[in-house]
Amino acid sequence: MKYIEENTENFNTHLISRGYAEQMVEKTLREVKYKDRKEALKQKSTIAEGTTTLCVGQFHSTVNTKLWKA
């Protein structure tokens, strides 16, 4: 973790030297969330559990009318 802290401080100094507002740089870098490498590389499902996927094909009125009346 020391490596990350050193690089963050160097990056902070670099941005300030390039003319970025010190308060903005510090606030933005505080918002960064560091994760363990293995945690960050885990594949996450983009579909929430319990959701139903609906697939709609071509609408055919006579077929759909017969199905609804059944």
MODELLER restraints for C-alpha pairs under 7 A, 6 or more apart:
rsr = mdl.restraints
at = mdl.atoms
rsr.add(forms.Gaussian(group=physical.xy_distance, feature=features.Distance(at['CA:12:A'], at['CA:25:A']), mean=6.50, stdev=0.5))
rsr.add(forms.Gaussian(group=physical.xy_distance, feature=features.Distance(at['CA:16:A'], at['CA:22:A']), mean=5.76, stdev=0.5))
